């Protein structure tokens, strides 16, 4: 029986598991109920696809979105795996093909949406076809605490009991409340084998910037990554359209996407984003969950997300192929005010609003961090790490100063004005600005009037923003956004605590230099990478599949950097399994060599990149030397390539065993047996 490690190489083209995958695959393969929390892009799907290939029977995969299912089925078929999906988007021919494969016993992975479980016919069909395991993707959808709650997920526990088979549940983000509810709903409260495997995505660079001309900031960020696929998340539908227009005016291929668009228009954007290289989509949070596109090179937030979980899931859509990816999140005082108001004015019960404020506080703490962002992010998920060296704060240590006196002055101004005013009016008071409003309110007579002249208006705005970020002050929705002090601020006001702030060194709009282009490979390898991408695009368009289904960016980058010279070299590239080598290997090798590569016999090609391939070559060489015996005058004998492949793969340990192989016999065993064994022993 083939092992998961063997299939990892021969089917998917990877030599090693990613961190955390091996033990999850082992548990699922052994039929244990499993809950795995893994980062987006950490290779969750492989953790149920590999066991499905090792185990007998059909694995049913419950997945929330049609686009996601269709993408995974398409990629599996490209890798030579029998997989199918039963969705409302199927044609009659597609559905018939799925049932034919199920009836013939060929199907290994059957994808379906949870809504289909409501149909009793579906349950009867699953019992009939021999389901041996259930895999649940995006398992947090079962929880009311999860941010994508789907009521139909509640039927999955019933299905597990009905079929009496093991269940493996996977999700990227699940805090303790969500994990507890998943266990209760899917596993009847009996704790499964649980894997909380690293939330770290070391290939993703983290960065935050205070808003200072946000459109210009996004355009600069995109310009430095021109030609690379990216997503820009926006808080409003109108902003997605405006930013897409601005990006197109700047020479980018860009589309917008939001929930107010017609369903067909949304599908067109999704399909184009999956199929086209270098496309940018400006979107609301409605976009992304169903996009299984591994070569998104960057994600930007034009506005602060709602929570640290939302932020983490959205940036996790970048770099799922493991190649370097970058993020940028813009934030400002208006973002904080909007998010607080949304929570306070929502219909959630008080305990949920308190939890939402805590989640927002965690994100604001990340935005206003003074030291390594990744440490701060991972700490939220209960992990410790050293400074990462791959975030903006590790790149350039921030200019930190003791902000205690400034914060105390601001808090005093808030209290002395009855907590009835916003930052603009409070800054006028602190700077000693005698305008009509200040004079009419008599605030020019306050002790705090003019005590903050050491800072400019821009600096005071940054101080107030950081105070909101540290949850020292909050906008009060009942007082039209007026700032009020929180309990956390009182020790600072009473001189019982101090606080450090970042000194915002903001480059004025219009004076920033054009950003340097960030390339995926060296200048030397760039022309070859472009040629490889062009070939990939042509093949993908001809097959009507997304470009990454042919090869991911990471695979093309490795080809461009290592410049393989043979199919053996090509087979050692990450992401190239046996089926893809057979389908695309020669075509891409021709791009690298600039000429047609030497032809390789099909039996030898199936061993490409493996040790058995080297053994095959030595066996063929020995056979040629002994074709007419050691003296060169005996009867001509030879072995077929099929026989040599058997010997290279099976590694017989005696002449008697060699003799019994198909295509050998006594005469050939006597002629070649001893020499073949010497080759095998050397290896």
C-alpha positions in Angstrom: 0.0 0.0 0.0 1.3 3.4 -0.9 2.0 5.7 2.0 1.0 9.3 2.5 4.7 10.4 2.2 5.0 8.6 -1.2 1.8 10.1 -2.5 2.9 13.5 -1.3 5.8 13.2 -3.8 4.3 11.3 -6.7 0.9 13.0 -6.8 1.5 16.4 -5.5 5.2 16.9 -6.2 6.4 17.8 -2.7 9.3 16.2 -1.1 8.5 17.2 2.5 5.4 18.0 4.6 5.0 21.6 5.7 5.4 22.1 9.5 2.5 20.4 11.3 1.1 18.5 8.4 2.7 15.1 9.0 1.1 14.4 12.4 -2.3 15.6 11.2 -2.2 13.4 8.1 -1.2 10.4 10.3 -4.1 11.0 12.7 -6.7 11.4 9.9 -5.3 8.4 7.9 -5.6 6.3 11.1 -9.3 7.1 11.3 -9.2 9.3 14.4 -11.7 12.1 14.9 -9.6 15.2 14.3 -9.8 19.0 14.8 -7.0 20.9 13.2 -6.5 24.7 13.4 -4.0 25.7 10.8 -3.1 29.1 9.3 -4.7 30.0 5.9 -2.1 28.7 3.4 -0.7 26.2 5.8 -1.8 23.3 3.7 -5.1 22.3 5.3 -6.6 20.7 2.2 -3.6 18.3 1.8 -4.3 17.0 5.3 -7.6 15.4 4.2 -6.7 14.8 0.5 -3.7 12.6 1.3 -5.6 10.4 3.8 -8.4 10.1 1.3 -6.0 8.6 -1.2 -4.5 6.2 1.3 -7.8 5.0 2.8 -10.3 2.8 1.1 -13.7 4.2 0.2 -15.0 7.7 -0.5 -14.1 10.8 1.5 -16.9 13.4 1.7 -15.6 16.9 1.9 -18.1 19.5 3.3 -17.1 22.9 2.0 -19.0 26.3 2.2 -18.5 27.7 -1.3 -19.0 26.4 -4.8 -16.0 28.2 -6.2 -13.7 26.8 -3.6 -14.9 23.2 -4.3 -14.7 23.5 -8.0 -11.1 24.9 -7.7 -10.0 22.0 -5.5 -11.6 19.4 -7.7 -10.0 20.9 -10.8 -6.5 20.9 -9.2 -7.0 17.3 -8.0 -7.9 16.1 -11.5 -4.8 17.9 -12.9 -2.8 15.9 -10.4 -4.4 12.6 -11.6 -6.9 12.2 -8.6 -10.5 11.0 -9.2 -12.5 13.8 -7.5 -15.9 15.5 -8.1 -18.3 17.9 -6.6 -22.1 17.9 -6.4 -23.2 21.5 -6.4 -26.0 23.7 -7.7 -23.6 25.0 -10.3 -23.1 21.6 -12.0 -24.1 20.9 -15.5 -26.1 17.7 -16.1 -23.0 16.1 -17.7 -20.9 17.0 -14.6 -23.4 15.5 -12.2 -23.7 12.3 -14.3 -19.9 12.0 -14.4 -19.7 12.2 -10.6 -22.4 9.5 -10.1 -20.7 7.3 -12.7 -17.4 7.5 -10.8 -19.2 6.8 -7.5 -21.0 3.8 -8.9 -17.8 2.4 -10.5 -15.9 2.8 -7.2 -13.4 5.2 -8.7 -14.3 8.3 -6.7 -11.9 9.2 -3.9 -13.0 12.7 -2.9 -16.6 13.9 -3.2 -17.2 17.6 -2.4 -20.6 19.1 -1.4 -22.0 22.1 0.3 -23.6 21.6 3.8 -27.0 22.7 2.4 -27.2 19.5 0.4 -27.3 17.4 3.6 -30.9 18.5 4.2 -31.9 16.2 1.4 -32.6 12.7 2.6 -31.7 11.4 -0.8 -28.2 12.7 -0.3 -27.9 10.8 3.0 -29.1 7.5 1.4 -26.7 8.0 -1.5 -23.7 8.5 0.9 -24.5 5.3 2.8 -24.8 3.4 -0.5 -21.4 4.5 -2.0 -19.2 3.5 0.9 -18.2 6.7 2.6 -15.3 6.0 4.9 -14.5 9.5 6.2 -16.0 13.1 6.5 -13.8 16.1 6.1 -15.1 19.5 7.1 -13.5 22.6 5.6 -14.0 26.0 7.3 -15.3 24.3 10.4 -15.7 27.6 12.3 -18.9 28.0 10.3 -20.6 25.7 12.7 -20.1 28.2 15.6 -22.3 31.2 16.4 -19.0 32.8 17.6 -17.4 32.2 14.2 -17.5 35.1 11.8 -19.0 33.0 8.9 -21.8 31.1 10.7 -23.7 28.7 8.4 -26.8 27.0 10.0 -26.5 24.1 7.6 -23.2 23.1 9.2 -25.2 22.0 12.2 -26.3 18.9 10.2 -22.8 17.6 9.9 -22.8 16.0 13.3 -26.0 14.1 12.5 -24.3 12.9 9.3 -21.3 11.6 11.2 -23.6 9.7 13.6 -25.6 8.3 10.7 -22.6 7.0 8.7 -20.6 6.1 11.8 -17.3 7.2 10.2 -14.4 9.4 11.5 -14.6 13.1 11.0 -11.8 15.6 10.4 -12.6 19.3 10.9 -10.3 22.1 9.7 -10.3 25.8 10.1 -7.8 28.7 10.0 -9.0 30.8 12.9 -10.8 29.6 16.0 -10.6 31.1 19.5 -11.5 29.1 22.5 -15.3 29.7 22.3 -15.3 28.7 18.7 -13.3 25.5 19.3 -15.6 24.5 22.2 -18.6 24.9 20.0 -17.1 23.0 17.1 -16.4 20.1 19.5 -19.9 20.2 20.9 -21.6 20.4 17.5 -19.5 18.0 15.4 -18.1 15.6 18.0 -20.9 15.4 20.6 -18.7 17.1 23.1 -16.1 14.3 23.0 -12.7 16.0 22.4 -11.1 14.8 19.2 -7.4 14.7 18.4 -6.8 18.4 18.4 -3.9 20.1 16.6 -3.3 23.8 17.1 -0.6 24.2 14.6 1.1 27.5 14.4 -0.6 30.6 13.3 2.7 31.9 11.9 2.9 32.5 8.1 6.6 33.4 7.9 6.5 34.1 4.2 4.1 37.0 4.7 5.6 40.4 5.5 3.4 42.5 7.8 3.1 46.3 7.7 0.8 49.0 9.0 0.7 52.7 8.1 -1.2 55.6 9.5 -3.5 57.1 6.9 -1.9 60.1 5.1 -3.4 60.3 1.7 -4.6 56.7 1.7 -5.3 56.6 -2.1 -1.8 57.6 -2.8 -0.5 55.1 -0.3 -2.4 52.2 -1.9 -1.3 53.3 -5.4 2.4 53.5 -4.3 2.1 50.0 -2.7 0.6 48.6 -5.9 3.1 50.4 -8.1 6.0 48.7 -6.3 4.4 45.3 -7.1 3.2 46.0 -10.6 2.2 42.8 -12.5 1.6 40.8 -9.3 -1.9 39.6 -8.3 -3.2 41.5 -5.2 -6.4 42.3 -3.2 -7.3 45.6 -1.7 -9.9 45.4 1.0 -12.1 48.4 1.5 -14.8 49.3 4.1 -17.4 50.5 1.6 -18.7 49.6 -1.8 -18.1 53.0 -3.2 -14.5 52.9 -2.2 -13.9 49.7 -4.1 -15.1 51.3 -7.3 -13.2 54.5 -6.8 -9.9 52.7 -6.0 -10.3 50.3 -9.0 -10.7 53.3 -11.2 -7.6 55.0 -9.7 -5.6 51.8 -10.2 -6.6 51.4 -13.8 -5.7 55.1 -14.4 -2.3 54.3 -13.0 -1.8 51.5 -15.5 -2.8 48.4 -13.5 -5.3 45.7 -14.4 -7.9 46.2 -11.7 -11.6 45.2 -11.0 -13.9 46.0 -8.1 -16.1 43.5 -6.2 -18.8 44.0 -3.6 -22.1 42.5 -2.4 -24.2 45.1 -4.3 -23.1 43.8 -7.7 -25.2 41.3 -9.8 -24.3 37.7 -9.1 -23.2 37.2 -12.7 -20.9 40.2 -12.5 -19.4 38.9 -9.3 -18.7 35.5 -10.9 -17.0 37.2 -13.8 -14.6 39.0 -11.4 -13.9 35.8 -9.5 -13.2 33.9 -12.7 -11.0 36.6 -14.1 -9.0 36.9 -10.9 -8.5 33.1 -10.8 -7.4 32.8 -14.5 -5.5 36.0 -15.2 -2.0 36.9 -14.0 -1.3 40.1 -12.2 -5.0 41.2 -11.7 -5.9 43.4 -8.7 -9.3 43.2 -7.1 -10.6 46.0 -4.8 -13.2 44.4 -2.7 -15.3 44.4 0.4 -15.0 41.5 2.8 -17.5 39.6 0.6 -14.5 38.6 -1.6 -11.9 36.0 -0.9 -13.3 33.1 1.1 -14.1 31.1 -2.0 -11.0 32.0 -3.9 -8.5 29.2 -3.9 -5.7 31.1 -5.6 -2.3 30.3 -4.2 -0.3 33.0 -6.0 -1.8 36.2 -4.6 1.4 38.1 -3.9 0.0 41.0 -1.8 -3.0 42.1 0.3 -3.7 45.7 1.3 -6.4 47.1 3.6 -7.5 50.6 2.6 -9.4 50.7 5.9 -8.9 49.0 9.3 -10.6 45.5 9.4 -13.2 44.7 12.0 -11.1 42.4 14.2 -7.8 40.6 14.4 -9.4 37.4 13.2 -10.8 39.1 10.1 -7.4 40.7 9.5 -5.6 37.4 9.9 -7.9 35.5 7.6 -7.7 38.2 4.9 -4.0 38.6 4.9 -3.8 34.8 4.9 -5.1 34.8 1.3 -1.7 36.0 0.2 1.2 33.7 -0.5 -0.6 30.4 -0.1 2.0 28.8 -2.3 4.6 29.5 0.3 6.5 32.1 -1.8 7.1 35.6 -0.3 4.0 37.8 0.0 3.4 41.3 1.4 0.7 43.1 3.3 -0.2 46.7 4.1 -2.9 47.9 6.4 -3.9 51.6 6.6 -5.6 52.9 9.7 -6.7 56.2 11.2 -8.9 57.7 13.9 -12.0 57.6 11.7 -11.5 53.9 11.3 -11.4 53.4 15.0 -14.5 55.6 15.5 -16.4 53.7 12.8 -15.6 50.3 14.2 -16.5 51.3 17.8 -19.8 52.8 16.6 -20.6 49.6 14.6 -20.2 47.5 17.7 -22.0 49.9 20.0 -25.0 50.3 17.7 -25.2 46.7 16.8 -28.0 44.3 17.9 -25.7 41.9 19.7 -26.1 41.2 23.4 -23.9 43.0 25.8 -21.5 40.1 26.3 -21.0 39.8 22.6 -20.4 43.6 22.2 -17.8 43.4 25.0 -16.1 40.5 23.2 -16.1 42.5 19.9 -14.6 45.5 21.6 -11.8 43.2 23.0 -11.2 41.8 19.5 -11.0 45.3 18.0 -8.6 46.3 20.9 -6.3 43.4 19.9 -6.2 44.7 16.3 -5.6 48.3 17.4 -2.8 47.0 19.7 -1.3 45.4 16.6 -1.6 48.6 14.6 0.0 50.7 17.3 2.6 48.1 18.2 6.0 49.5 19.3 7.9 46.3 18.6 7.7 43.2 16.3 4.2 42.9 14.9 4.4 39.2 14.4 5.2 38.7 18.1 2.1 40.7 18.9 -0.1 38.9 16.4 1.0 35.4 17.4 0.6 36.3 21.1 -3.0 37.0 20.5 -3.4 33.3 19.3 -1.4 32.1 22.3 2.0 31.6 20.6 5.4 32.9 21.6 8.0 33.9 19.0 11.3 35.8 18.7 11.3 39.0 16.6 10.5 37.9 13.1 12.7 40.2 10.9 9.8 40.2 8.4 7.6 43.1 9.5 7.9 46.9 9.1 8.8 47.3 12.8 11.7 44.8 12.5 12.8 46.4 9.2 13.0 49.9 10.8 12.8 50.3 14.6 10.1 52.9 15.4 10.9 56.2 17.0 9.4 55.7 20.5 9.0 58.5 23.0 7.5 58.9 26.5 4.0 60.1 25.8 2.7 60.2 29.3 2.7 64.0 29.7 1.0 64.5 26.3 -1.6 61.9 27.0 -2.3 63.4 30.4 -2.9 66.8 28.9 -5.3 65.3 26.3 -7.2 63.4 29.0 -7.5 66.5 31.1 -8.9 68.4 28.1 -11.5 65.7 27.6 -12.6 65.7 31.3 -12.7 69.5 31.6 -15.0 69.7 28.6 -17.4 67.1 30.0 -16.5 64.4 27.5 -18.7 66.1 24.9 -16.3 66.9 22.1 -14.3 65.2 19.4 -10.5 65.3 18.7 -10.7 68.4 16.4 -12.1 70.7 19.1 -9.9 69.2 21.8 -6.8 69.9 19.7 -7.8 73.5 19.2 -8.0 73.8 23.0 -4.6 72.1 23.6 -2.9 74.3 20.9 -4.5 77.5 22.2 -6.5 78.2 19.0 -9.1 80.9 19.7 -11.8 80.2 17.2 -15.5 80.9 17.4 -16.5 77.5 18.9 -13.7 77.6 21.5 -14.7 81.1 22.6 -18.4 80.5 22.6 -17.9 77.5 24.9 -15.6 79.4 27.2 -12.9 76.8 26.6 -10.2 79.4 26.2 -10.5 80.0 29.9 -9.7 76.3 30.8 -6.4 75.5 32.5 -5.7 73.2 29.6 -6.0 75.9 27.0 -2.7 76.3 25.1 -0.8 73.7 27.2 0.0 71.6 24.1 1.7 74.1 21.8 4.9 71.9 21.7 3.1 69.6 19.2 1.7 70.5 15.8 -1.9 69.7 14.8 -0.7 66.6 12.8 1.2 65.3 15.8 -1.8 65.8 18.1 -3.9 63.9 15.7 -1.4 61.1 15.8 -1.4 61.2 19.7 -5.2 61.0 19.8 -5.3 58.2 17.3 -2.8 56.2 19.4 -4.8 56.9 22.5 -7.8 55.3 20.8 -5.5 52.5 19.7 -4.5 51.8 23.3 -8.2 52.0 24.3 -7.6 55.0 26.6 -10.4 56.9 24.9 -13.5 55.8 22.9 -16.0 57.6 20.7 -19.4 57.7 22.4 -22.2 57.0 19.9 -24.8 58.5 22.1 -22.8 61.8 22.1 -22.3 61.9 18.3 -18.8 60.5 18.5 -17.5 62.6 21.4 -14.5 61.1 23.1 -14.8 59.7 26.5 -12.1 58.3 28.8 -11.9 54.6 29.7 -11.0 53.0 33.0 -7.5 52.1 31.5 -6.7 55.8 31.2 -7.3 56.7 34.9 -3.9 55.4 36.2 -2.1 57.6 33.6 -4.2 60.6 34.6 -3.4 60.1 38.3 0.3 59.8 37.6 0.3 56.1 38.6 1.3 54.8 35.2 3.3 55.8 32.1 2.8 55.2 28.4 5.1 55.1 25.4 3.9 56.3 21.9 5.3 56.3 18.4 6.5 59.5 17.0 4.8 59.7 13.6 7.3 60.8 11.0 4.8 61.2 8.1 6.1 62.0 4.7 4.0 64.8 3.3 1.8 64.0 0.4 3.4 64.8 -3.0 7.0 64.5 -1.7 7.3 60.7 -1.6 9.6 59.1 -4.1 8.4 56.6 -6.6 8.6 53.2 -5.0 11.2 50.7 -6.1 9.8 47.8 -8.0 9.8 44.6 -5.8 10.7 41.7 -8.1 9.9 38.0 -7.4 13.3 36.9 -8.7 16.7 38.5 -9.5 17.1 40.7 -12.5 19.1 37.9 -14.2 16.2 35.4 -13.8 13.4 37.9 -14.6 13.3 37.3 -18.4 13.0 33.5 -18.0 10.3 33.9 -15.4 8.3 36.1 -17.8 8.7 33.5 -20.5 7.6 30.7 -18.2 4.5 32.8 -17.1 3.7 33.4 -20.8 3.8 29.7 -21.5 1.7 29.0 -18.4 -0.9 31.5 -19.4 -1.2 30.0 -22.9 -1.6 26.5 -21.6 -4.1 27.7 -18.9 -6.2 29.6 -21.5 -6.2 26.6 -23.8 -7.4 24.3 -21.0 -9.8 26.9 -19.6 -8.3 26.6 -16.1 -6.7 29.1 -13.8 -3.0 29.6 -14.4 -2.0 28.3 -11.0 -3.6 24.9 -11.8 -0.9 24.4 -14.4 2.0 25.5 -12.0 2.0 28.0 -9.1 4.2 31.1 -9.0 6.4 29.3 -6.5 7.1 26.5 -8.9 7.8 28.9 -11.8 10.2 30.9 -9.6 12.1 27.7 -8.6 12.3 26.7 -12.3 13.6 30.2 -13.2 16.2 30.2 -10.4 17.5 26.6 -10.8 17.2 26.3 -14.6 16.6 22.5 -14.8 18.4 20.8 -17.7 16.6 17.4 -17.8 13.2 16.0 -16.8 14.9 14.5 -13.8 15.9 18.0 -12.7 12.3 19.2 -13.5 10.8 16.4 -11.4 12.7 17.7 -8.3 11.0 21.1 -8.5 8.5 21.6 -5.7 4.9 21.2 -6.9 5.6 18.9 -9.9 4.2 15.5 -9.4 4.2 12.6 -11.9 1.0 13.7 -13.7 2.1 17.3 -14.1 5.6 16.2 -15.2 4.0 14.0 -17.9 1.6 16.8 -19.0 3.8 19.8 -18.8 7.4 18.8 -18.1 8.8 18.7 -21.6 7.0 22.0 -22.6 8.5 24.0 -19.8 11.9 22.4 -20.1 11.9 23.6 -23.7 11.3 27.2 -22.5 14.3 26.9 -20.2 16.7 25.2 -22.7 15.5 27.2 -25.7 15.4 23.9 -27.6 13.6 20.6 -27.7 14.9 18.5 -24.8 16.2 14.9 -25.4 13.3 12.5 -25.5 12.8 10.2 -22.6 11.0 6.8 -22.8 7.6 6.9 -21.0 8.7 4.1 -18.5 11.8 6.1 -17.6 9.9 9.4 -17.4 7.7 7.9 -14.7 10.8 7.5 -12.6 12.1 11.0 -13.2 13.5 12.8 -10.2 13.5 9.7 -8.1 16.4 7.5 -7.0 14.8 4.7 -9.0 15.5 6.8 -12.1 19.2 6.8 -11.5 19.1 3.0 -10.9 17.2 2.5 -14.2 19.9 4.4 -16.1 22.7 2.3 -14.5 20.8 -0.9 -15.2 20.3 0.1 -18.8 24.0 0.9 -19.1 25.0 -2.5 -17.7 22.5 -4.3 -19.9 24.0 -2.6 -23.0 27.5 -3.7 -21.9 26.4 -7.4 -21.5 24.0 -7.6 -24.4 26.4 -10.1 -26.1 27.8 -11.5 -22.9 31.1 -10.7 -21.2 33.1 -11.9 -24.2 31.0 -9.9 -26.7 30.3 -12.9 -29.0 27.3 -14.5 -27.2 23.7 -14.4 -28.4 22.2 -11.0 -28.2 19.9 -10.5 -25.2 18.1 -7.4 -23.9 15.5 -6.4 -21.3 12.5 -4.2 -22.1 12.2 -0.8 -20.5 9.2 -2.1 -18.6 11.3 -4.8 -17.0 14.2 -2.4 -16.1 11.6 -0.2 -14.4 10.3 -3.1 -12.4 13.8 -3.9 -11.2 14.6 -0.3 -10.3 11.4 0.1 -8.3 11.1 -3.3 -6.7 14.8 -3.8 -5.9 14.9 -7.6 -6.0 17.6 -9.1 -3.6 18.5 -12.3 -5.5 19.0 -13.8 -9.0 16.1 -16.1 -8.3 13.8 -13.2 -7.6 15.0 -11.4 -10.7 14.3 -14.5 -12.8 10.7 -14.5 -11.8 10.0 -10.9 -12.9 7.9 -10.4 -16.1 10.2 -10.2 -19.1 13.3 -11.9 -17.5 13.5 -15.7 -17.4 16.4 -18.0 -16.9 18.7 -16.9 -19.8 18.4 -13.2 -19.0 18.8 -13.8 -15.3 22.0 -15.7 -15.9 23.3 -13.0 -18.3 22.4 -9.9 -16.3 21.4 -11.0 -12.8 24.7 -10.6 -10.9 25.5 -7.3 -12.6 22.0 -6.0 -11.8 22.4 -7.0 -8.1 25.7 -5.1 -8.0 24.0 -1.9 -9.2 21.2 -2.3 -6.7 23.6 -3.0 -3.8 25.7 0.1 -4.8 22.5 2.2 -4.5 
